[in-house]
Amino acid sequence: MVRTFLVLAAAAALGVVWFVVFGSPFEKKPVTKEEIEHVVAQRPRGHVAFTLCNEVFVPSSTPRPKSQHTWTCDTYLGRSRLHTQNGPSYAVIVDHGKIASIRRVAAQ
């Protein structure tokens, strides 16, 4: 009886240590640049040859929460990379590791 209790206590302790060190197995990772580019590439009509996204680090007059990150994404339309033309540009806001909004912006 005591031996069973000790084994269960050791297993529970190992579970707690595993959870603290590696985190929850169901926890989602923050969105990556490649995932943002993939989602933005699905927005415009036509064949998107490629999409380029960059995170914006310029401070604004109204400070955003630390959890929010702004990305600008440019799309290029055409059948191949050799025959492309500029497509629409998008502003993407990532909040708490997930895409919060995607809006079309004027090309700069």
DSSP file with accessible surface (Angstrom, degrees, kcal/mol):
  #  RESIDUE AA STRUCTURE BP1 BP2  ACC     N-H-->O    O-->H-N    N-H-->O    O-->H-N    TCO  KAPPA ALPHA  PHI   PSI    X-CA   Y-CA   Z-CA
    1    1 A M     >        0   0  194      0, 0.0     4,-1.8     0, 0.0     5,-0.1   0.000 360.0 360.0 360.0 -47.9    0.0    0.0    0.0
    2    2 A V  H  >  +     0   0  109      2,-0.2     4,-2.3     1,-0.2     5,-0.2   0.897 360.0  53.7 -67.1 -38.4    2.7    2.5    1.0
    3    3 A R  H  > S+     0   0  208      1,-0.2     4,-2.1     2,-0.2    -1,-0.2   0.911 107.9  49.8 -64.7 -40.2    4.8    1.4   -2.0
    4    4 A T  H  > S+     0   0   85      2,-0.2     4,-2.4     1,-0.2    -1,-0.2   0.913 109.7  51.7 -62.9 -42.2    1.9    2.1   -4.4
    5    5 A F  H  X S+     0   0  140     -4,-1.8     4,-2.5     1,-0.2    -2,-0.2   0.913 109.4  49.8 -62.0 -41.6    1.4    5.5   -2.8
    6    6 A L  H  X S+     0   0  106     -4,-2.3     4,-2.4     2,-0.2    -1,-0.2   0.893 110.2  50.0 -65.5 -39.3    5.1    6.3   -3.3
    7    7 A V  H  X S+     0   0   94     -4,-2.1     4,-2.4     2,-0.2    -2,-0.2   0.927 112.7  46.9 -65.0 -43.7    5.0    5.3   -7.0
    8    8 A L  H  X S+     0   0  114     -4,-2.4     4,-2.4     2,-0.2    -2,-0.2   0.905 112.2  50.1 -64.8 -40.6    1.9    7.4   -7.6
    9    9 A A  H  X S+     0   0   44     -4,-2.5     4,-2.4     2,-0.2    -1,-0.2   0.908 111.4  48.8 -64.5 -41.5    3.5   10.4   -5.8
   10   10 A A  H  X S+     0   0   55     -4,-2.4     4,-2.4     2,-0.2    -2,-0.2   0.912 111.2  50.1 -65.2 -40.4    6.7   10.0   -7.9
   11   11 A A  H  X S+     0   0   57     -4,-2.4     4,-2.2     2,-0.2    -2,-0.2   0.910 111.1  48.9 -64.7 -40.9    4.6    9.8  -11.1
   12   12 A A  H  X S+     0   0   60     -4,-2.4     4,-2.3     2,-0.2    -2,-0.2   0.910 110.6  50.6 -65.2 -41.1    2.7   12.9  -10.2
   13   13 A A  H  X S+     0   0   56     -4,-2.4     4,-2.4     1,-0.2    -2,-0.2   0.913 110.1  50.0 -63.4 -41.7    5.9   14.8   -9.4
   14   14 A L  H  X S+     0   0  126     -4,-2.4     4,-2.7     1,-0.2    -1,-0.2   0.899 109.5  52.1 -62.9 -39.2    7.3   13.8  -12.7
   15   15 A G  H  X S+     0   0   39     -4,-2.2     4,-2.3     2,-0.2    -2,-0.2   0.909 110.1  47.8 -62.9 -42.3    4.2   15.0  -14.4
   16   16 A V  H  X S+     0   0   95     -4,-2.3     4,-2.4     2,-0.2    -2,-0.2   0.926 112.9  48.1 -65.6 -44.1    4.4   18.4  -12.7
   17   17 A V  H  X S+     0   0   87     -4,-2.4     4,-2.6     1,-0.2     5,-0.3   0.934 111.6  50.4 -62.5 -44.4    8.1   18.7  -13.6
   18   18 A W  H  X S+     0   0  161     -4,-2.7     4,-2.7     1,-0.2     5,-0.4   0.925 111.2  49.0 -59.0 -44.7    7.3   17.8  -17.3
   19   19 A F  H  X S+     0   0  117     -4,-2.3     4,-1.6     1,-0.2    -1,-0.2   0.906 113.2  46.3 -63.9 -41.5    4.5   20.4  -17.4
   20   20 A V  H  < S+     0   0  112     -4,-2.4    -2,-0.2     2,-0.2    -1,-0.2   0.919 118.7  40.8 -68.9 -41.5    6.7   23.1  -16.0
   21   21 A V  H  < S+     0   0   96     -4,-2.6    -2,-0.2    -5,-0.2    -3,-0.2   0.941 130.6  22.8 -74.5 -46.9    9.7   22.4  -18.2
   22   22 A F  H  < S-     0   0  134     -4,-2.7    -3,-0.2    -5,-0.3    -2,-0.2   0.546  99.5-135.8-103.3  -8.3    7.9   21.7  -21.5
   23   23 A G     <  -     0   0   21     -4,-1.6    -1,-0.2    -5,-0.4    -2,-0.1  -0.129  48.5 -29.7  79.5-179.4    4.6   23.5  -21.1
   24   24 A S    >   -     0   0   38      1,-0.1     3,-1.2    -4,-0.1    -5,-0.0  -0.470  49.0-138.5 -71.5 138.9    1.2   22.3  -22.0
   25   25 A P  T 3  S+     0   0  106      0, 0.0    -1,-0.1     0, 0.0    -2,-0.0   0.723 105.5  51.3 -69.7 -16.2    1.0   19.8  -24.9
   26   26 A F  T 3  S+     0   0  181      2,-0.1     2,-0.2     0, 0.0    -2,-0.1   0.439  81.2 117.8 -98.9  -0.7   -2.1   21.7  -26.1
   27   27 A E    <   -     0   0  130     -3,-1.2     2,-0.3     1,-0.1     0, 0.0  -0.474  62.4-131.8 -70.7 132.4   -0.6   25.1  -26.0
   28   28 A K        -     0   0  179     -2,-0.2     3,-0.1     1,-0.1    -2,-0.1  -0.648  15.9-124.8 -86.4 143.7   -0.4   26.8  -29.5
   29   29 A K        -     0   0  179     -2,-0.3     3,-0.1     1,-0.1    -1,-0.1  -0.472  37.4 -90.3 -79.6 154.7    2.8   28.4  -30.7
   30   30 A P        -     0   0   89      0, 0.0    68,-0.2     0, 0.0    -1,-0.1  -0.299  53.4 -89.9 -63.5 152.7    2.8   32.0  -31.8
   31   31 A V        -     0   0   33     66,-1.9     2,-0.2     1,-0.1    66,-0.1  -0.320  45.3-140.0 -64.5 143.1    2.1   32.6  -35.5
   32   32 A T     >  -     0   0   61     -3,-0.1     4,-2.2     1,-0.1     5,-0.2  -0.586  22.7-107.3-101.9 168.0    5.2   32.7  -37.7
   33   33 A K  H  > S+     0   0   81      1,-0.2     4,-2.7     2,-0.2     5,-0.2   0.905 120.8  53.4 -59.2 -41.6    6.1   34.9  -40.6
   34   34 A E  H  > S+     0   0  127      1,-0.2     4,-2.2     2,-0.2    -1,-0.2   0.889 108.0  49.8 -63.9 -38.8    5.5   32.0  -43.0
   35   35 A E  H  > S+     0   0  101      2,-0.2     4,-2.3     1,-0.2    -1,-0.2   0.906 110.7  49.8 -67.5 -39.2    2.0   31.5  -41.6
   36   36 A I  H  X S+     0   0    1     -4,-2.2     4,-2.6     2,-0.2     5,-0.2   0.943 111.3  49.0 -62.8 -46.2    1.2   35.2  -42.0
   37   37 A E  H  X S+     0   0   39     -4,-2.7     4,-2.2     1,-0.2    -2,-0.2   0.897 110.3  51.7 -61.4 -38.5    2.5   35.1  -45.6
   38   38 A H  H  X S+     0   0  119     -4,-2.2     4,-0.7     2,-0.2    -1,-0.2   0.926 111.8  45.6 -64.3 -44.3    0.4   32.0  -46.3
   39   39 A V  H >< S+     0   0   52     -4,-2.3     3,-0.8     1,-0.2     4,-0.3   0.924 113.9  48.4 -67.0 -42.2   -2.8   33.6  -45.0
   40   40 A V  H >< S+     0   0    0     -4,-2.6     3,-1.9     1,-0.2    -1,-0.2   0.880 103.1  62.3 -66.7 -35.3   -2.2   36.9  -46.8
   41   41 A A  H 3< S+     0   0   28     -4,-2.2    -1,-0.2     1,-0.3     7,-0.2   0.754  98.1  58.2 -63.6 -20.4   -1.5   35.1  -50.1
   42   42 A Q  T << S+     0   0  129     -3,-0.8    -1,-0.3    -4,-0.7    -2,-0.2   0.579  92.7  74.1 -84.5  -9.0   -5.1   33.7  -50.0
   43   43 A R  S <  S+     0   0  130     -3,-1.9    -2,-0.2    -4,-0.3    -1,-0.1   0.952  81.1  64.5 -73.4 -56.1   -6.6   37.2  -49.9
   44   44 A P  S    S-     0   0   18      0, 0.0     2,-0.2     0, 0.0     4,-0.1  -0.317  82.8-111.9 -75.0 159.5   -6.3   38.7  -53.5
   45   45 A R  S    S+     0   0  231      2,-0.1     2,-0.1    32,-0.0    -2,-0.1  -0.527  80.3  36.4 -80.0 155.0   -7.9   37.3  -56.6
   46   46 A G  S    S-     0   0   66     -2,-0.2     2,-0.7     2,-0.1     0, 0.0  -0.336 107.2 -41.9  94.5 178.4   -5.7   35.8  -59.2
   47   47 A H        -     0   0   82     -2,-0.1    31,-2.6    33,-0.0     2,-0.7  -0.736  52.7-147.1 -87.0 117.5   -2.5   33.7  -58.9
   48   48 A V  E     -A   77   0A  28     -2,-0.7    29,-0.3    29,-0.2     3,-0.1  -0.761  10.5-169.6 -86.8 115.5   -0.2   35.0  -56.2
   49   49 A A  E     -     0   0A  24     27,-2.4     2,-0.3    -2,-0.7    -1,-0.2   0.924  66.8 -27.5 -71.3 -45.4    3.3   34.3  -57.2
   50   50 A F  E     -A   76   0A  41     26,-1.3    26,-2.0    30,-0.1     2,-0.4  -0.983  53.2-139.6-164.9 163.9    4.8   35.2  -53.8
   51   51 A T  E     -A   75   0A  14     -2,-0.3     2,-0.5    24,-0.2    24,-0.2  -0.993   9.3-160.1-131.5 137.4    4.2   37.3  -50.7
   52   52 A L  E     -A   74   0A  82     22,-2.5    22,-2.7    -2,-0.4     2,-0.4  -0.982  11.6-175.6-120.5 127.2    6.7   39.3  -48.7
   53   53 A a  E     -A   73   0A   0     -2,-0.5     2,-0.4    20,-0.2    20,-0.2  -0.957   4.0-175.9-122.6 143.2    5.9   40.4  -45.1
   54   54 A N  E     -A   72   0A  94     18,-2.5    18,-2.7    -2,-0.4     2,-0.3  -0.998  27.3-120.0-135.9 140.2    8.0   42.5  -42.7
   55   55 A E  E     -A   71   0A  54     -2,-0.4     2,-0.5    16,-0.2    16,-0.3  -0.575  29.2-127.7 -78.4 139.0    7.3   43.4  -39.1
   56   56 A V        +     0   0   57     14,-3.4    14,-0.5    -2,-0.3    -1,-0.1  -0.765  31.1 171.4 -91.8 127.0    7.0   47.1  -38.4
   57   57 A F        +     0   0  164     -2,-0.5    -1,-0.1    12,-0.1    14,-0.0   0.284  38.0 119.5-114.9   6.4    9.2   48.5  -35.6
   58   58 A V        -     0   0  117      1,-0.1     2,-0.1     0, 0.0    -2,-0.1  -0.593  67.1-121.1 -76.2 127.0    8.5   52.2  -36.2
   59   59 A P        -     0   0  121      0, 0.0     2,-0.2     0, 0.0    -2,-0.1  -0.393  28.0-149.3 -68.4 145.0    7.0   53.8  -33.0
   60   60 A S        -     0   0   68      2,-0.1     4,-0.0     1,-0.1     0, 0.0  -0.647  26.1-108.7-109.7 170.9    3.6   55.4  -33.5
   61   61 A S  S    S+     0   0  123     -2,-0.2    -1,-0.1     1,-0.2     0, 0.0   0.802 112.9  51.5 -69.4 -28.6    1.9   58.4  -31.8
   62   62 A T  S    S-     0   0   98      0, 0.0    -1,-0.2     0, 0.0    -2,-0.1  -0.931  93.2-134.0-109.3 109.3   -0.5   56.0  -30.1
   63   63 A P        -     0   0  120      0, 0.0     3,-0.1     0, 0.0    -2,-0.1  -0.363  16.5-141.6 -65.6 139.8    1.4   53.2  -28.3
   64   64 A R        -     0   0  109      1,-0.1    -4,-0.0     4,-0.1     0, 0.0  -0.634  30.5 -88.0 -94.2 158.5    0.1   49.7  -28.8
   65   65 A P    >   -     0   0   76      0, 0.0     3,-1.6     0, 0.0    -1,-0.1  -0.276  38.8-114.2 -60.7 153.1    0.0   47.0  -26.2
   66   66 A K  T 3  S+     0   0  204      1,-0.3    -2,-0.0    -3,-0.1     0, 0.0   0.751 114.7  62.3 -63.5 -22.5    3.2   44.9  -26.0
   67   67 A S  T 3  S+     0   0   34     29,-0.1    29,-1.1    28,-0.1    30,-0.5   0.667  90.0  85.1 -77.7 -14.9    1.3   41.9  -27.1
   68   68 A Q  E <   - B   0  95A  48     -3,-1.6     2,-0.4    27,-0.2    27,-0.2  -0.723  54.0-178.0 -94.0 137.8    0.5   43.5  -30.5
   69   69 A H  E     - B   0  94A  81     25,-2.7    25,-3.2    -2,-0.4     2,-0.4  -0.996  14.9-145.5-131.3 137.1    2.8   43.4  -33.5
   70   70 A T  E     - B   0  93A  29    -14,-0.5   -14,-3.4    -2,-0.4     2,-0.3  -0.873  15.6-174.1-107.0 135.1    2.1   45.0  -36.8
   71   71 A W  E     -AB  55  92A  32     21,-3.0    21,-2.9    -2,-0.4     2,-0.4  -0.934  14.2-148.7-122.7 147.1    3.2   43.5  -40.1
   72   72 A T  E     -AB  54  91A  52    -18,-2.7   -18,-2.5    -2,-0.3     2,-0.4  -0.968  17.4-168.1-112.9 135.0    3.1   44.9  -43.7
   73   73 A a  E     -AB  53  90A   0     17,-2.9    17,-3.0    -2,-0.4     2,-0.4  -0.986   7.9-163.3-128.0 132.7    2.7   42.4  -46.5
   74   74 A D  E     -AB  52  89A  54    -22,-2.7   -22,-2.5    -2,-0.4     2,-0.3  -0.938  10.4-153.6-112.7 135.3    3.0   42.9  -50.2
   75   75 A T  E     -A   51   0A   1     13,-1.4    12,-3.2    -2,-0.4     2,-0.4  -0.804   1.4-155.3-108.1 151.1    1.6   40.5  -52.7
   76   76 A Y  E     -AB  50  86A  49    -26,-2.0   -27,-2.4    -2,-0.3   -26,-1.3  -0.994  12.4-152.7-128.2 122.1    2.9   39.9  -56.3
   77   77 A L  E     +AB  48  85A  31      8,-2.6     8,-2.4    -2,-0.4     2,-0.2  -0.750  40.3  89.8-101.1 143.3    0.5   38.5  -58.9
   78   78 A G  S    S-     0   0   19    -31,-2.6     6,-0.2    -2,-0.3    -2,-0.1  -0.797  77.5 -89.7 153.0 167.5    1.4   36.4  -61.9
   79   79 A R  S    S+     0   0  197      4,-0.5     2,-0.3    -2,-0.2     5,-0.1   0.779 106.1   8.1 -74.6 -28.0    2.0   32.9  -63.2
   80   80 A S  S >  S-     0   0   42      3,-0.5     3,-0.6    -3,-0.1   -31,-0.1  -0.937  80.1-102.2-144.9 171.0    5.7   32.9  -62.3
   81   81 A R  T 3  S+     0   0  174     -2,-0.3     3,-0.4     1,-0.2    -1,-0.0   0.739 119.6  57.6 -68.5 -21.6    8.2   35.0  -60.5
   82   82 A L  T 3  S+     0   0  155      1,-0.2     2,-0.4    -4,-0.0    -1,-0.2   0.775 110.0  42.8 -77.4 -28.0    9.5   36.2  -63.8
   83   83 A H  S <  S+     0   0  140     -3,-0.6    -4,-0.5     2,-0.0    -3,-0.5  -0.568  85.9 134.2-120.7  67.4    6.1   37.6  -64.9
   84   84 A T        -     0   0   50     -3,-0.4     2,-0.3    -2,-0.4    -6,-0.2  -0.797  32.8-166.3-115.6 158.5    4.8   39.3  -61.8
   85   85 A Q  E     -B   77   0A 139     -8,-2.4    -8,-2.6    -2,-0.3     2,-0.1  -0.951  41.3 -83.6-135.3 156.7    3.1   42.6  -61.1
   86   86 A N  E     -B   76   0A 131     -2,-0.3   -10,-0.2   -10,-0.2     3,-0.1  -0.378  46.7-168.3 -62.1 134.1    2.4   44.3  -57.8
   87   87 A G  E     -     0   0A  15    -12,-3.2   -12,-0.1     1,-0.2    -1,-0.1  -0.332  38.9 -52.6-105.2-167.8   -0.7   43.1  -56.1
   88   88 A P  E     -     0   0A  16      0, 0.0   -13,-1.4     0, 0.0     2,-0.3  -0.277  50.3-133.5 -68.5 155.1   -2.5   44.6  -53.1
   89   89 A S  E     -BC  74 105A  10     16,-0.8    16,-2.5   -15,-0.2     2,-0.3  -0.813  19.9-159.0-106.6 152.6   -0.7   45.4  -49.8
   90   90 A Y  E     -BC  73 104A  15    -17,-3.0   -17,-2.9    -2,-0.3     2,-0.5  -0.960  15.8-142.9-134.2 147.9   -2.0   44.4  -46.4
   91   91 A A  E     -BC  72 103A   9     12,-3.0    12,-2.3    -2,-0.3     2,-0.5  -0.954  23.7-165.3-106.5 126.1   -1.5   45.5  -42.8
   92   92 A V  E     -BC  71 102A   0    -21,-2.9   -21,-3.0    -2,-0.5     2,-0.5  -0.955   6.8-158.7-117.1 129.6   -1.6   42.5  -40.4
   93   93 A I  E     -BC  70 101A  20      8,-2.5     7,-3.1    -2,-0.5     8,-1.5  -0.942   5.5-164.5-109.5 123.4   -2.0   42.9  -36.6
   94   94 A V  E     -BC  69  99A   7    -25,-3.2   -25,-2.7    -2,-0.5     2,-0.4  -0.934   9.3-177.8-106.7 126.2   -0.9   39.9  -34.5
   95   95 A D  E >   -BC  68  98A  40      3,-2.7     3,-1.7    -2,-0.5   -27,-0.2  -0.995  67.2  -9.3-129.8 128.5   -2.1   40.0  -30.9
   96   96 A H  T 3  S-     0   0  141    -29,-1.1    -1,-0.1    -2,-0.4   -28,-0.1   0.857 129.5 -54.7  53.7  38.2   -1.2   37.3  -28.3
   97   97 A G  T 3  S+     0   0   22    -30,-0.5   -66,-1.9     1,-0.2     2,-0.3   0.514 120.3  96.0  80.9   4.7    0.4   35.2  -30.9
   98   98 A K  E <  S-C   95   0A 146     -3,-1.7    -3,-2.7   -68,-0.2     2,-0.5  -0.923  84.7 -99.6-126.2 153.4   -2.6   35.0  -33.2
   99   99 A I  E     +C   94   0A  53     -2,-0.3    -5,-0.2    -5,-0.2     3,-0.1  -0.581  38.5 178.0 -71.6 118.8   -3.7   37.0  -36.3
  100  100 A A  E     -     0   0A  64     -7,-3.1     2,-0.3    -2,-0.5    -6,-0.2   0.833  61.4  -4.7 -92.2 -38.8   -6.2   39.6  -35.0
  101  101 A S  E     -C   93   0A  48     -8,-1.5    -8,-2.5     2,-0.0     2,-0.4  -0.994  47.2-162.8-156.9 151.1   -6.9   41.5  -38.2
  102  102 A I  E     +C   92   0A  24     -2,-0.3     2,-0.4   -10,-0.2   -10,-0.2  -0.990  21.6 173.8-132.4 122.4   -5.8   41.8  -41.9
  103  103 A R  E     -C   91   0A 136    -12,-2.3   -12,-3.0    -2,-0.4     2,-0.3  -0.987  32.3-115.5-133.8 145.1   -6.8   44.9  -43.8
  104  104 A R  E     -C   90   0A 173     -2,-0.4     2,-0.3   -14,-0.2   -14,-0.3  -0.559  35.6-171.2 -76.1 137.3   -5.9   46.1  -47.3
  105  105 A V  E     -C   89   0A  39    -16,-2.5   -16,-0.8    -2,-0.3     2,-0.1  -0.873  30.9 -90.4-126.4 161.0   -3.8   49.3  -47.4
  106  106 A A        -     0   0   84     -2,-0.3     2,-0.1     1,-0.1   -16,-0.0  -0.448  50.9-103.3 -68.4 141.7   -2.8   51.6  -50.2
  107  107 A A              0   0   81     -2,-0.1    -1,-0.1     1,-0.1   -33,-0.0  -0.380 360.0 360.0 -65.3 143.1    0.6   50.7  -51.8
  108  108 A Q              0   0  225     -2,-0.1    -1,-0.1    -3,-0.1    -3,-0.0  -0.785 360.0 360.0-106.8 360.0    3.4   52.9  -50.6
